[in-house]
Amino acid sequence: MSLEGKNIILGVSGGIAAYKIPQLIRLFRKEKAHVQVVATHNALQFITLTTLETLSEKPLIVDLFDKSKIRNTEHIEITDWADAMVVAPATANILGKFANGIADDALSTTFLSFSGPVWLAPAMNVKMWNHPVVQKNVLFLREKGYFVIEPTVGELACGYEGKGRMEEPENILHEVSAFFSSSNLLNGKKFLVTAGPTYEKIDPVRFIGNFSSGKMGYAIAEALVEAGAEVTLISGPTNLVPPKRVKFIQVLSANQMYYACLENFPSADGIIMAAAVSDFKPQKVETNKIKKGKQIVLTLEQNPDILQEIGKIKKENQVIVGFALETENELSHAREKLRRKNADLIVLNSLNDEGSGFMVDTNKVTFVFHDHHEELPMMAKKEVARHLVQVVAKLRS
């Protein structure tokens, strides 16, 4: 069972769909998962404390300050205990709190304290669901990597017909189970990931670089860890915190990234090269800072092509994934890169798509294989990373 032994926080907010929650708890418990319910006071207008505690076999957490308890930090402590969090129903109110960092009750505080995977199952009137503010909040949460289980279309409790019904408990269970089923896809496999920009020094204080934030590469490293892989992350300069349980190698220049890749690739099962490596570097690096007003001419020389050099030493059982950022003739350039560099897959980014590329949380990519390509819609970089890991696992099989 993919959920056996998993610890799940089940957040319940105040909507009529709360009547479905006993069934959801039963389904999780049938899969041998442990469930801790955290509810809002409004949720208890629709479902009783006794029902939630009886089915979960755990005391309900509903108050931030419960005078009957010695400590009032259960909502923090359970975030260390939990493997996942599911919020169902997720009302417009609670989605607004989550999206704007408001923590004024046990559920919203728990959400802000939890760093693991979270599923949100909205339920509300169709007019509320379609309101631009609600849609903005949902989009923001998606961009931050939270899973949104879209409401379905049907008859609503208020008498309206439309989109707003909470997804059925069986389908919510399936979404969570599918995630954990992939957690052993790459067990025991070793992967390298490159991320971020590289900087090429002009003098002690100036450099040639690019706008890469590293977000895509870091998301890939995290998704590989989720899938059970042993991950080495080779990163250029970023402001990001490396994911937990990765071996982290910090580099500055393309040459440093090149040698780090050559050193670590022979013992790896695969490499995913998401870094935006500088193609050129100054032929001469000045020892002292160049003074203002002095006219200079930079002569550039090519950096090593890391992907191409890795392709030359690739063994039959190793997987190579490259990234390509193109602005014209995108597919043809990506296919040429795939062939020339002996890669198994090219992930094609386009700067022509708003919300895609550098310094944003979303990306729109196309997976380019030797015999076909697969275009993905705009999605959070964390979601792109999880899709990519699924593809890499198939390439390994």
C-alpha beads as a LAMMPS data file, in Angstrom:
LAMMPS data file: protein, C-alpha beads

397 atoms
396 bonds

1 atom types
1 bond types

-500.0 500.0 xlo xhi
-500.0 500.0 ylo yhi
-500.0 500.0 zlo zhi

Masses

1 110.0

Atoms # bond

1 1 1 0.000 0.000 0.000
2 1 1 1.456 3.382 -1.008
3 1 1 -0.056 5.114 2.056
4 1 1 0.743 2.449 4.630
5 1 1 2.361 4.089 7.659
6 1 1 2.027 7.600 6.204
7 1 1 1.025 10.421 8.545
8 1 1 -1.561 12.756 7.051
9 1 1 -2.854 16.070 8.361
10 1 1 -6.458 16.447 7.231
11 1 1 -7.575 20.088 7.328
12 1 1 -11.320 20.712 7.354
13 1 1 -12.782 24.172 6.794
14 1 1 -16.374 25.347 7.016
15 1 1 -18.276 24.219 3.949
16 1 1 -21.231 21.908 3.398
17 1 1 -18.863 19.421 1.691
18 1 1 -17.475 18.654 5.152
19 1 1 -20.129 15.935 5.309
20 1 1 -17.879 13.906 2.953
21 1 1 -14.911 13.998 5.339
22 1 1 -15.852 10.929 7.431
23 1 1 -15.671 8.879 4.220
24 1 1 -12.277 10.389 3.355
25 1 1 -10.938 9.551 6.821
26 1 1 -12.210 5.978 6.455
27 1 1 -10.465 5.642 3.087
28 1 1 -7.145 6.892 4.457
29 1 1 -7.426 4.595 7.478
30 1 1 -8.295 1.644 5.200
31 1 1 -5.016 2.312 3.390
32 1 1 -3.310 2.071 6.817
33 1 1 -2.463 5.781 6.962
34 1 1 -2.569 7.736 10.238
35 1 1 -4.860 10.799 10.164
36 1 1 -4.745 13.901 12.343
37 1 1 -7.678 16.226 11.767
38 1 1 -7.256 19.995 12.144
39 1 1 -10.560 21.867 11.771
40 1 1 -11.814 25.419 11.830
41 1 1 -14.642 26.379 14.192
42 1 1 -16.896 26.878 11.175
43 1 1 -16.213 23.298 10.083
44 1 1 -17.832 22.087 13.308
45 1 1 -21.096 23.653 12.140
46 1 1 -21.237 20.885 9.521
47 1 1 -19.507 17.880 11.144
48 1 1 -19.162 17.012 14.832
49 1 1 -16.013 16.809 16.891
50 1 1 -17.040 13.344 18.112
51 1 1 -17.325 11.990 14.564
52 1 1 -13.915 13.328 13.535
53 1 1 -12.176 12.063 16.664
54 1 1 -13.855 8.644 16.549
55 1 1 -12.927 7.958 12.927
56 1 1 -9.390 9.361 13.113
57 1 1 -8.719 7.887 16.564
58 1 1 -6.940 11.116 17.473
59 1 1 -7.998 14.230 19.430
60 1 1 -9.215 16.974 17.126
61 1 1 -7.109 20.127 16.890
62 1 1 -9.379 23.158 16.548
63 1 1 -8.133 25.808 19.007
64 1 1 -4.825 27.633 19.029
65 1 1 -5.188 28.193 22.773
66 1 1 -6.860 25.285 24.551
67 1 1 -6.909 25.807 28.331
68 1 1 -7.390 22.079 28.900
69 1 1 -3.936 21.328 27.484
70 1 1 -0.541 21.918 29.059
71 1 1 0.946 22.962 25.723
72 1 1 -0.740 24.710 22.821
73 1 1 1.704 23.835 20.066
74 1 1 0.186 20.654 18.632
75 1 1 -0.444 22.420 15.322
76 1 1 3.326 22.990 15.052
77 1 1 4.423 19.599 16.363
78 1 1 2.259 17.662 13.911
79 1 1 3.954 19.367 10.979
80 1 1 7.157 17.526 11.964
81 1 1 5.170 14.287 12.275
82 1 1 3.250 14.515 8.990
83 1 1 4.208 13.252 5.534
84 1 1 1.400 15.111 3.752
85 1 1 -1.432 17.562 4.282
86 1 1 -4.869 17.514 2.647
87 1 1 -7.338 20.386 3.066
88 1 1 -10.912 19.375 2.216
89 1 1 -13.132 21.187 1.799
90 1 1 -10.969 24.231 1.110
91 1 1 -13.289 27.235 1.216
92 1 1 -12.677 30.564 -0.471
93 1 1 -11.907 31.963 2.973
94 1 1 -9.215 29.437 3.848
95 1 1 -7.655 29.663 0.364
96 1 1 -7.422 33.428 0.832
97 1 1 -5.685 32.971 4.180
98 1 1 -3.235 30.449 2.737
99 1 1 -2.387 32.612 -0.275
100 1 1 -1.815 35.728 1.826
101 1 1 0.054 34.226 4.769
102 1 1 -2.682 34.856 7.324
103 1 1 -2.380 32.572 10.370
104 1 1 -5.226 33.339 12.771
105 1 1 -6.491 29.843 13.589
106 1 1 -5.163 26.303 14.046
107 1 1 -5.629 25.276 10.395
108 1 1 -4.003 28.301 8.755
109 1 1 -1.133 28.204 11.255
110 1 1 -0.587 24.516 10.581
111 1 1 -0.553 25.156 6.832
112 1 1 2.106 27.868 7.125
113 1 1 4.229 25.604 9.339
114 1 1 4.172 22.581 7.024
115 1 1 6.845 22.166 4.340
116 1 1 5.709 18.874 2.795
117 1 1 3.286 18.161 -0.069
118 1 1 -0.162 19.744 0.310
119 1 1 -3.387 18.980 -1.574
120 1 1 -6.204 21.539 -1.626
121 1 1 -9.729 20.414 -2.545
122 1 1 -11.821 23.585 -3.034
123 1 1 -15.585 23.616 -2.518
124 1 1 -17.836 26.676 -2.826
125 1 1 -20.598 28.353 -4.800
126 1 1 -19.845 28.627 -8.518
127 1 1 -19.909 32.449 -8.375
128 1 1 -17.348 32.403 -5.588
129 1 1 -15.161 29.920 -7.463
130 1 1 -15.215 32.098 -10.586
131 1 1 -14.477 35.324 -8.695
132 1 1 -11.179 36.800 -9.944
133 1 1 -9.792 37.136 -6.407
134 1 1 -10.377 33.444 -5.684
135 1 1 -8.858 32.490 -9.035
136 1 1 -5.854 34.706 -8.310
137 1 1 -5.347 32.967 -4.957
138 1 1 -5.680 29.512 -6.522
139 1 1 -3.181 30.399 -9.259
140 1 1 -0.730 31.751 -6.692
141 1 1 -0.963 28.564 -4.625
142 1 1 -0.451 26.441 -7.747
143 1 1 2.617 28.488 -8.662
144 1 1 4.067 27.811 -5.223
145 1 1 3.804 24.076 -5.838
146 1 1 0.633 23.168 -3.952
147 1 1 -1.633 20.554 -5.559
148 1 1 -5.111 21.873 -6.330
149 1 1 -7.763 19.183 -6.834
150 1 1 -10.239 21.105 -8.979
151 1 1 -13.897 21.144 -7.918
152 1 1 -16.344 19.362 -10.189
153 1 1 -19.426 20.586 -12.049
154 1 1 -22.865 19.693 -10.709
155 1 1 -25.744 20.691 -8.479
156 1 1 -24.557 22.763 -5.516
157 1 1 -26.044 22.920 -2.028
158 1 1 -27.240 26.483 -2.658
159 1 1 -29.361 25.326 -5.590
160 1 1 -27.016 26.604 -8.310
161 1 1 -25.579 24.407 -11.076
162 1 1 -21.933 24.842 -11.926
163 1 1 -18.349 24.255 -10.880
164 1 1 -17.862 24.186 -7.139
165 1 1 -18.555 20.677 -5.826
166 1 1 -15.657 19.199 -3.861
167 1 1 -14.079 16.249 -5.616
168 1 1 -15.227 12.858 -4.309
169 1 1 -13.193 11.309 -1.445
170 1 1 -12.161 8.338 -3.619
171 1 1 -10.557 10.675 -6.161
172 1 1 -8.805 12.707 -3.456
173 1 1 -7.390 9.460 -2.081
174 1 1 -6.228 8.505 -5.573
175 1 1 -4.362 11.820 -6.024
176 1 1 -2.469 11.408 -2.763
177 1 1 -1.787 7.695 -3.318
178 1 1 -0.429 8.344 -6.825
179 1 1 2.070 10.829 -5.408
180 1 1 3.421 8.379 -2.857
181 1 1 3.388 5.514 -5.352
182 1 1 6.075 7.417 -7.257
183 1 1 8.226 7.809 -4.137
184 1 1 10.219 4.660 -4.930
185 1 1 10.481 5.146 -8.693
186 1 1 14.213 5.827 -8.506
187 1 1 15.146 4.077 -5.271
188 1 1 18.872 3.458 -5.084
189 1 1 19.630 5.460 -8.250
190 1 1 22.173 8.267 -8.331
191 1 1 21.455 11.472 -10.231
192 1 1 23.314 14.696 -10.871
193 1 1 21.429 17.952 -11.346
194 1 1 22.948 21.227 -12.499
195 1 1 21.155 24.454 -11.649
196 1 1 21.409 28.224 -11.708
197 1 1 23.648 30.533 -13.722
198 1 1 27.406 30.611 -14.008
199 1 1 29.406 33.807 -13.560
200 1 1 32.491 34.593 -15.633
201 1 1 34.764 37.180 -14.034
202 1 1 35.791 40.332 -15.857
203 1 1 37.681 41.748 -12.871
204 1 1 37.462 41.161 -9.085
205 1 1 33.994 42.801 -8.852
206 1 1 32.354 42.381 -12.283
207 1 1 31.199 39.378 -14.247
208 1 1 29.290 38.108 -17.287
209 1 1 26.193 36.179 -16.263
210 1 1 22.528 35.574 -16.994
211 1 1 19.142 35.870 -15.309
212 1 1 18.723 32.240 -14.198
213 1 1 17.300 31.947 -10.669
214 1 1 18.002 28.225 -10.288
215 1 1 14.371 27.508 -9.367
216 1 1 13.865 24.851 -12.042
217 1 1 17.004 22.906 -11.181
218 1 1 16.345 23.028 -7.448
219 1 1 12.774 21.809 -8.020
220 1 1 14.132 18.893 -10.072
221 1 1 16.599 17.967 -7.337
222 1 1 13.771 17.987 -4.787
223 1 1 11.510 15.860 -7.032
224 1 1 14.294 13.307 -7.534
225 1 1 14.738 13.038 -3.763
226 1 1 10.966 12.512 -3.429
227 1 1 11.308 9.640 -5.922
228 1 1 13.978 7.979 -3.788
229 1 1 17.090 8.979 -5.735
230 1 1 20.456 9.913 -4.262
231 1 1 21.015 13.405 -5.645
232 1 1 24.057 15.583 -6.152
233 1 1 23.125 19.191 -6.938
234 1 1 25.806 21.225 -8.699
235 1 1 24.710 24.842 -8.511
236 1 1 25.902 28.188 -9.683
237 1 1 25.197 31.310 -7.568
238 1 1 21.558 31.548 -6.408
239 1 1 19.584 32.839 -3.426
240 1 1 17.913 29.446 -2.933
241 1 1 18.263 27.001 -0.062
242 1 1 19.325 23.532 -1.299
243 1 1 16.652 20.848 -0.840
244 1 1 17.044 18.480 2.080
245 1 1 19.007 15.249 1.601
246 1 1 21.030 16.364 -1.423
247 1 1 24.791 16.481 -1.750
248 1 1 25.413 20.121 -2.600
249 1 1 28.324 21.383 -4.683
250 1 1 28.578 25.156 -5.054
251 1 1 30.370 26.471 -8.150
252 1 1 30.840 29.887 -9.711
253 1 1 32.092 29.514 -13.274
254 1 1 31.343 27.247 -16.225
255 1 1 34.739 25.616 -15.869
256 1 1 34.066 24.757 -12.227
257 1 1 30.688 23.251 -13.185
258 1 1 32.338 21.332 -16.027
259 1 1 34.924 19.670 -13.772
260 1 1 32.334 18.928 -11.076
261 1 1 30.160 17.175 -13.675
262 1 1 33.052 15.174 -15.125
263 1 1 34.083 14.056 -11.642
264 1 1 30.627 12.912 -10.565
265 1 1 28.989 11.646 -13.760
266 1 1 30.824 8.300 -14.181
267 1 1 29.266 6.898 -10.984
268 1 1 25.787 8.325 -11.686
269 1 1 22.760 6.713 -13.305
270 1 1 21.843 9.970 -14.961
271 1 1 22.235 13.723 -15.161
272 1 1 19.676 16.487 -15.637
273 1 1 21.353 19.673 -16.829
274 1 1 19.016 22.547 -15.968
275 1 1 21.771 25.113 -15.399
276 1 1 22.057 28.165 -17.657
277 1 1 25.768 27.851 -18.351
278 1 1 27.568 30.858 -19.806
279 1 1 28.645 30.099 -23.365
280 1 1 31.501 32.595 -23.250
281 1 1 34.054 33.965 -20.798
282 1 1 36.544 36.850 -20.988
283 1 1 39.839 35.768 -22.482
284 1 1 41.621 37.858 -19.857
285 1 1 40.500 38.546 -16.271
286 1 1 41.839 41.830 -14.892
287 1 1 43.681 41.543 -11.568
288 1 1 42.434 44.917 -10.318
289 1 1 39.060 46.599 -10.591
290 1 1 38.674 48.410 -13.896
291 1 1 38.301 52.117 -13.158
292 1 1 35.252 54.048 -14.297
293 1 1 35.822 56.051 -17.453
294 1 1 38.367 53.659 -18.878
295 1 1 37.278 52.338 -22.239
296 1 1 37.627 48.571 -22.462
297 1 1 37.164 45.958 -25.133
298 1 1 36.235 42.472 -23.975
299 1 1 37.593 39.585 -26.017
300 1 1 35.556 36.462 -25.291
301 1 1 36.358 32.796 -25.734
302 1 1 34.062 29.799 -25.592
303 1 1 33.458 27.835 -22.436
304 1 1 33.416 24.035 -22.623
305 1 1 30.111 22.577 -23.797
306 1 1 29.333 20.513 -20.704
307 1 1 26.354 18.650 -22.164
308 1 1 28.303 17.686 -25.277
309 1 1 31.325 16.506 -23.290
310 1 1 29.118 14.471 -20.950
311 1 1 27.432 12.926 -24.005
312 1 1 30.834 11.712 -25.258
313 1 1 31.471 9.637 -22.107
314 1 1 27.906 8.424 -21.617
315 1 1 27.492 4.703 -20.977
316 1 1 24.592 2.669 -22.328
317 1 1 22.741 2.563 -18.996
318 1 1 23.060 6.291 -18.225
319 1 1 20.354 8.896 -18.893
320 1 1 21.172 12.425 -20.056
321 1 1 18.574 15.202 -19.985
322 1 1 19.461 18.631 -21.322
323 1 1 17.598 21.929 -21.297
324 1 1 17.282 24.302 -24.230
325 1 1 16.096 27.901 -24.078
326 1 1 15.128 29.060 -27.549
327 1 1 13.496 32.134 -29.050
328 1 1 13.017 30.943 -32.675
329 1 1 12.770 27.650 -34.593
330 1 1 12.478 26.107 -31.180
331 1 1 11.617 22.478 -31.950
332 1 1 14.130 22.088 -34.771
333 1 1 16.931 23.554 -32.644
334 1 1 16.006 21.296 -29.726
335 1 1 15.994 18.165 -31.922
336 1 1 19.371 19.095 -33.369
337 1 1 20.743 19.576 -29.854
338 1 1 19.319 16.211 -28.795
339 1 1 21.041 14.409 -31.662
340 1 1 24.344 16.261 -31.563
341 1 1 24.852 15.946 -27.814
342 1 1 23.880 12.278 -27.435
343 1 1 21.090 13.104 -24.974
344 1 1 17.952 11.093 -24.264
345 1 1 15.659 14.068 -23.772
346 1 1 15.721 17.826 -24.239
347 1 1 13.431 19.990 -22.127
348 1 1 12.586 22.961 -24.317
349 1 1 11.802 26.328 -22.718
350 1 1 10.588 29.283 -24.708
351 1 1 11.016 32.911 -23.732
352 1 1 8.059 33.648 -26.004
353 1 1 5.625 32.339 -23.366
354 1 1 4.777 34.809 -20.614
355 1 1 5.389 33.258 -17.199
356 1 1 8.032 30.897 -18.561
357 1 1 11.796 30.990 -18.186
358 1 1 13.932 32.984 -15.773
359 1 1 13.042 34.325 -12.303
360 1 1 9.436 33.050 -12.180
361 1 1 7.780 30.153 -10.336
362 1 1 6.059 28.747 -13.434
363 1 1 7.295 27.222 -16.650
364 1 1 5.893 26.036 -19.974
365 1 1 8.046 23.305 -21.456
366 1 1 8.074 20.739 -24.222
367 1 1 9.717 17.333 -23.749
368 1 1 11.576 16.610 -26.983
369 1 1 12.420 12.955 -27.637
370 1 1 14.115 11.423 -30.683
371 1 1 10.837 10.294 -32.256
372 1 1 8.213 12.664 -30.833
373 1 1 7.602 15.585 -28.510
374 1 1 5.175 16.274 -25.659
375 1 1 4.039 19.829 -24.899
376 1 1 3.026 20.554 -21.303
377 1 1 0.724 23.416 -20.260
378 1 1 1.933 26.273 -18.068
379 1 1 2.437 24.923 -14.555
380 1 1 4.469 25.432 -11.406
381 1 1 8.136 24.504 -11.786
382 1 1 7.664 21.963 -8.984
383 1 1 4.947 20.277 -11.069
384 1 1 7.167 20.344 -14.173
385 1 1 9.899 18.711 -12.094
386 1 1 7.596 15.910 -10.944
387 1 1 6.461 15.260 -14.528
388 1 1 10.101 15.140 -15.617
389 1 1 10.987 12.600 -12.918
390 1 1 8.172 10.340 -14.165
391 1 1 9.632 10.549 -17.683
392 1 1 13.186 9.900 -16.482
393 1 1 11.994 6.810 -14.593
394 1 1 10.503 5.461 -17.848
395 1 1 13.746 6.182 -19.706
396 1 1 15.559 4.132 -17.069
397 1 1 13.207 1.141 -17.437

Bonds

1 1 1 2
2 1 2 3
3 1 3 4
4 1 4 5
5 1 5 6
6 1 6 7
7 1 7 8
8 1 8 9
9 1 9 10
10 1 10 11
11 1 11 12
12 1 12 13
13 1 13 14
14 1 14 15
15 1 15 16
16 1 16 17
17 1 17 18
18 1 18 19
19 1 19 20
20 1 20 21
21 1 21 22
22 1 22 23
23 1 23 24
24 1 24 25
25 1 25 26
26 1 26 27
27 1 27 28
28 1 28 29
29 1 29 30
30 1 30 31
31 1 31 32
32 1 32 33
33 1 33 34
34 1 34 35
35 1 35 36
36 1 36 37
37 1 37 38
38 1 38 39
39 1 39 40
40 1 40 41
41 1 41 42
42 1 42 43
43 1 43 44
44 1 44 45
45 1 45 46
46 1 46 47
47 1 47 48
48 1 48 49
49 1 49 50
50 1 50 51
51 1 51 52
52 1 52 53
53 1 53 54
54 1 54 55
55 1 55 56
56 1 56 57
57 1 57 58
58 1 58 59
59 1 59 60
60 1 60 61
61 1 61 62
62 1 62 63
63 1 63 64
64 1 64 65
65 1 65 66
66 1 66 67
67 1 67 68
68 1 68 69
69 1 69 70
70 1 70 71
71 1 71 72
72 1 72 73
73 1 73 74
74 1 74 75
75 1 75 76
76 1 76 77
77 1 77 78
78 1 78 79
79 1 79 80
80 1 80 81
81 1 81 82
82 1 82 83
83 1 83 84
84 1 84 85
85 1 85 86
86 1 86 87
87 1 87 88
88 1 88 89
89 1 89 90
90 1 90 91
91 1 91 92
92 1 92 93
93 1 93 94
94 1 94 95
95 1 95 96
96 1 96 97
97 1 97 98
98 1 98 99
99 1 99 100
100 1 100 101
101 1 101 102
102 1 102 103
103 1 103 104
104 1 104 105
105 1 105 106
106 1 106 107
107 1 107 108
108 1 108 109
109 1 109 110
110 1 110 111
111 1 111 112
112 1 112 113
113 1 113 114
114 1 114 115
115 1 115 116
116 1 116 117
117 1 117 118
118 1 118 119
119 1 119 120
120 1 120 121
121 1 121 122
122 1 122 123
123 1 123 124
124 1 124 125
125 1 125 126
126 1 126 127
127 1 127 128
128 1 128 129
129 1 129 130
130 1 130 131
131 1 131 132
132 1 132 133
133 1 133 134
134 1 134 135
135 1 135 136
136 1 136 137
137 1 137 138
138 1 138 139
139 1 139 140
140 1 140 141
141 1 141 142
142 1 142 143
143 1 143 144
144 1 144 145
145 1 145 146
146 1 146 147
147 1 147 148
148 1 148 149
149 1 149 150
150 1 150 151
151 1 151 152
152 1 152 153
153 1 153 154
154 1 154 155
155 1 155 156
156 1 156 157
157 1 157 158
158 1 158 159
159 1 159 160
160 1 160 161
161 1 161 162
162 1 162 163
163 1 163 164
164 1 164 165
165 1 165 166
166 1 166 167
167 1 167 168
168 1 168 169
169 1 169 170
170 1 170 171
171 1 171 172
172 1 172 173
173 1 173 174
174 1 174 175
175 1 175 176
176 1 176 177
177 1 177 178
178 1 178 179
179 1 179 180
180 1 180 181
181 1 181 182
182 1 182 183
183 1 183 184
184 1 184 185
185 1 185 186
186 1 186 187
187 1 187 188
188 1 188 189
189 1 189 190
190 1 190 191
191 1 191 192
192 1 192 193
193 1 193 194
194 1 194 195
195 1 195 196
196 1 196 197
197 1 197 198
198 1 198 199
199 1 199 200
200 1 200 201
201 1 201 202
202 1 202 203
203 1 203 204
204 1 204 205
205 1 205 206
206 1 206 207
207 1 207 208
208 1 208 209
209 1 209 210
210 1 210 211
211 1 211 212
212 1 212 213
213 1 213 214
214 1 214 215
215 1 215 216
216 1 216 217
217 1 217 218
218 1 218 219
219 1 219 220
220 1 220 221
221 1 221 222
222 1 222 223
223 1 223 224
224 1 224 225
225 1 225 226
226 1 226 227
227 1 227 228
228 1 228 229
229 1 229 230
230 1 230 231
231 1 231 232
232 1 232 233
233 1 233 234
234 1 234 235
235 1 235 236
236 1 236 237
237 1 237 238
238 1 238 239
239 1 239 240
240 1 240 241
241 1 241 242
242 1 242 243
243 1 243 244
244 1 244 245
245 1 245 246
246 1 246 247
247 1 247 248
248 1 248 249
249 1 249 250
250 1 250 251
251 1 251 252
252 1 252 253
253 1 253 254
254 1 254 255
255 1 255 256
256 1 256 257
257 1 257 258
258 1 258 259
259 1 259 260
260 1 260 261
261 1 261 262
262 1 262 263
263 1 263 264
264 1 264 265
265 1 265 266
266 1 266 267
267 1 267 268
268 1 268 269
269 1 269 270
270 1 270 271
271 1 271 272
272 1 272 273
273 1 273 274
274 1 274 275
275 1 275 276
276 1 276 277
277 1 277 278
278 1 278 279
279 1 279 280
280 1 280 281
281 1 281 282
282 1 282 283
283 1 283 284
284 1 284 285
285 1 285 286
286 1 286 287
287 1 287 288
288 1 288 289
289 1 289 290
290 1 290 291
291 1 291 292
292 1 292 293
293 1 293 294
294 1 294 295
295 1 295 296
296 1 296 297
297 1 297 298
298 1 298 299
299 1 299 300
300 1 300 301
301 1 301 302
302 1 302 303
303 1 303 304
304 1 304 305
305 1 305 306
306 1 306 307
307 1 307 308
308 1 308 309
309 1 309 310
310 1 310 311
311 1 311 312
312 1 312 313
313 1 313 314
314 1 314 315
315 1 315 316
316 1 316 317
317 1 317 318
318 1 318 319
319 1 319 320
320 1 320 321
321 1 321 322
322 1 322 323
323 1 323 324
324 1 324 325
325 1 325 326
326 1 326 327
327 1 327 328
328 1 328 329
329 1 329 330
330 1 330 331
331 1 331 332
332 1 332 333
333 1 333 334
334 1 334 335
335 1 335 336
336 1 336 337
337 1 337 338
338 1 338 339
339 1 339 340
340 1 340 341
341 1 341 342
342 1 342 343
343 1 343 344
344 1 344 345
345 1 345 346
346 1 346 347
347 1 347 348
348 1 348 349
349 1 349 350
350 1 350 351
351 1 351 352
352 1 352 353
353 1 353 354
354 1 354 355
355 1 355 356
356 1 356 357
357 1 357 358
358 1 358 359
359 1 359 360
360 1 360 361
361 1 361 362
362 1 362 363
363 1 363 364
364 1 364 365
365 1 365 366
366 1 366 367
367 1 367 368
368 1 368 369
369 1 369 370
370 1 370 371
371 1 371 372
372 1 372 373
373 1 373 374
374 1 374 375
375 1 375 376
376 1 376 377
377 1 377 378
378 1 378 379
379 1 379 380
380 1 380 381
381 1 381 382
382 1 382 383
383 1 383 384
384 1 384 385
385 1 385 386
386 1 386 387
387 1 387 388
388 1 388 389
389 1 389 390
390 1 390 391
391 1 391 392
392 1 392 393
393 1 393 394
394 1 394 395
395 1 395 396
396 1 396 397
